[in-house]
């Protein structure tokens, strides 16, 4: 179980209290000498900046995630069609390819890579079909494999999807601004204020952790799983009882 979010929340809490301890003891902080309009502007600007960047990153990452999930479904449908039209010699090779995608390629895609074993098994399927005598069935199998290759390439491209990197340091900086605003506004270092700001820091820390762990569609607490391919294996089992071409 990944407890990174708990660590991030604790770090945010400690950091918020530390910031208050360092900057909440000045005379200006104790007297609150800033004007109300200036404090309101600083508060709304810092919070809005953090929310804007966090929302942009979440929306973009979620879009990448859904797109990647949709592409796995596209390949699974292409594989189901290829298996339906395949002959008795090709079907076990297709099954081996899907198994390799689940066990070999999925961990590799988390690193932005493709599995050489999966490529070899898919190429073995095409070689088997090319070795068949020319016929209408052979042409249909080749057409099905073309769709599998295309959807596979699209899926692999998704493993490199990422948001613009400057947004991530900007997220951290705006999160710091949210915490710095409290002592600037006049919050002093007392137990009650420390508890209140510490809770805010925990929420901000958790939010930063969640956003930073949604940067890749195949890693993190919310990621694309190979469920489409396990469903294809189940479909293969159902189709195995049919007479292959």
N, C-alpha and C positions, 0 to 999 in steps of 0.2 A: 504493500500500500504506500503510495506516494504522499508523504506528509510535508512536502515542500510548501504547500499553501499555509500550513500552520507555522512553519518557520518564518515565512514572509510576513505573516500577520504579527508574530512576536517581534521581528525586527522593526516593523513599522511602529509598533507600540513603544518599544525602547527608544527608537530614534525620535519619536514625537516628544517623549518625556525629556530626553537629552536636549533637544532643541529648546524646549521650554526652560530647562534648567540653565542653559547657556545664555539665552536671550531674554528671559523673562525677569531678570533681576535688575535691569537698567532703570534709571530714574524715569526715562520717557515711557518705558513699559509700565511702570507702576503708576505713573500719573495719567497715562493715556492722553498725551498732549496732541495727538493727531485729530483733525476735524472729522466729524461724523461722515461727511460726504466722501472724504478721501479714504476713510476706512471702508466704507461701503463699496467704493470703486475697486479698491485693492482686493477685497474679499470676493466680489463677484467675478473679477477678472481672473484671479488665480483659480478659483473653482471651475469657472467656465472653460478655461484653457485645459485643465485636466480632464474634465468630462468630454470635451470636444475631441481631444486626441484619443482618449480611451474608447469612445464610441466609434470613431473612425476605424481604429484598429480592430475592434470587435466585429464591426460590420464587414470589413474587408476580409478578415480571417474566416468568418462564418460563411461568407460567399465562396471563398476558396474551398472550404470544407465541403459544402454542398455540391459544388461543381465536381470535385474529385470523387465524391460518393456516386454522383450520377454517371460519371465515366466508368466506374467499376461495374455498374449495372449494365451499361452499354456493351462492355466486353463480355459480361456473363451471358447476355442475350445472344451475342454473336457466337459464343462457344456452344450454347444450346442448339442453335441452328446448325452449326458445323457438325456436332455430334449426331444430330438427327439424320443428316445427309451422308455421314461417313459410313465406310464399309467395316467389316468385322476386324480388319487389320489396323485400321486407323483409330478406331474408338479407344483402345487401351492407351494409345499414344496421347490422345487428347486428355484422357483421365490423368495420365502422368504429368502432363503440362500444368493442369489446374492444381494438382497436388503440390507441384513445385512452386507455383505462385503463392500458395497459402503458406508454405513452410520455409521456402528459401528466399522468395523475393520480397515478402512483406517486411521482414526485418531490414533488408537492404534499402527499401524505399524510404524508411525512416531516416536514412543517411543520404537520401537523394541519389541513390544508385539503383541499377538494375541487376538482376541475378543472371550471371552467365549460364547457370544450369537451366533456368527457365527459357532463355533464348535457345539453347541447344535442344531442349525438348520440343519447343514449337517448330524449330527448323527440321527436326526429325519427322514431325507430322507432315510438313510440306514435302519433304523428300519421299515419304511413303506415297503420298498422293501423286507426285510427279512420276513415280515408277509404275503407276497403273497404266493400262492401255487407254488410248484416247477414246473418250466416250462423252456423252452428255452428262452422265453422273460425275465423271472426273472433272468436267468443267464447273459443275455446280459446287463440288467440294473445294476447288481452287478459289471460286468466288467467295465461298464462306470463309476460307482461310484469309483472304485479302481483308475481309471485314475484321477478323480477329487481330491481324497484324496492325491495322489502322487504329482500332480501339485500344490496343496494347500501347502503342506509341503515345497516344493521347494520355493514357493513365500514367505512364512513366513521366511525361512532361509535368504532370500535376505535382510530382514529388519535389520539383524545384520551385514551386509557387511560393512567393514570399511578399510581404509588404515592404515598402521603402524603409531601409534601416534607420534613417534619421528620426523616424517617428518614435522609436523605442527610447533613445536617450531623452527625447523631448517629453515622453510620458513620465520618466523618472524625475526629470527636473520640475515639471508642473506638479507632480505629487509632493515634492519637497516644498514648493511654494505654498501649497495648501496647508502644510504643517507650520511653515514659518509665519503664516499670516496671524496665527493666534497670539504669539508673544508680541508681534508688531502692533496688534490691535489693543494690547493692554492686559492680556491674560497673564497672571503672575503664577509663580511656582508654589502652589499649595496642593494639598492632597486631593481635594475635590476637583480642582482644575486639571491636575495631572491625570486623574482617572478618566475624566471626560475627553481630554485630548488624546490620551492613550487609546481609548476605544476608537476614536476617529482614525488614529494612525493605524490601528489594526485593520479597519475596513479598507483604508487606502492601500495598505500593504497587500492585503488579499486581492484587491482589484488589480494591482500592478502584476502580481504573480500570475493571476489568471490570464491576463492579456499576453504576458510574455510567454506563456505556455500554449498559446493558440497560434503560434507563428508558423507551424508546419501542419499540413492536413493529415500526416501519417504519424504524428507523435503528440504527446501531451495528454491531459486528462480527457479531452474531447477530440477524437480522431477517427479517421475512416478505418473500419475493420474489414477483413476479407469475407464478410458474411455473404456477399453476392456469389463468391466462388464456392463456398460450402453449400450454398443452395444449388449451384450448378452440379456439384457432385451428387447431390440428392436427385436432381433431375436426370443425370446420367444413369443412375440406378434404375429409375423408372423407365427410361428409354431402352435400357439394356434388354428388356424383355421383348422389344419390337424387333422385327427382322431387318437387319441393316442391308444397305444396297450392295 
